[in-house]
Amino acid sequence: MCLFCKIVNKEIPSTIILENEDFLALEDISPKAPSHILTIPKTHFTSFNDVTPQNMSGMTSFIQEVAKKVKIDKDGYRVITNIGENGGQEVPHLHFHILGGKKLSWGNF
């Protein structure tokens, strides 16, 4: 079982920002911005290459809800997913980074 599946199953503690039946948002343990939240589907998908369009439609509205909850929706934020080793994916479970809370520069984080 992967790290994020263990978090979903509450086997590993995390700071949960928002949760519903299908998705979970939690604070990143190594933040790259004042607000750095990971959003994950509760269903295991290894990466963006494996996710269904139906699941992504739910993820879209969930990410928007998270941004509103942490009050970065008005000033702006960035949503990133890494795919595979060359894309920088470290945990083999689809997840999106939501970064905000300051003016973000572009480059490696």
Beta strands, then each sheet from edge to edge (+ up, - down):
strand 1: 16-19
strand 2: 23-27
strand 3: 35-41
strand 4: 77-80
strand 5: 96-100
sheet 1: 1+ 2- 3+ 5- 4+
end
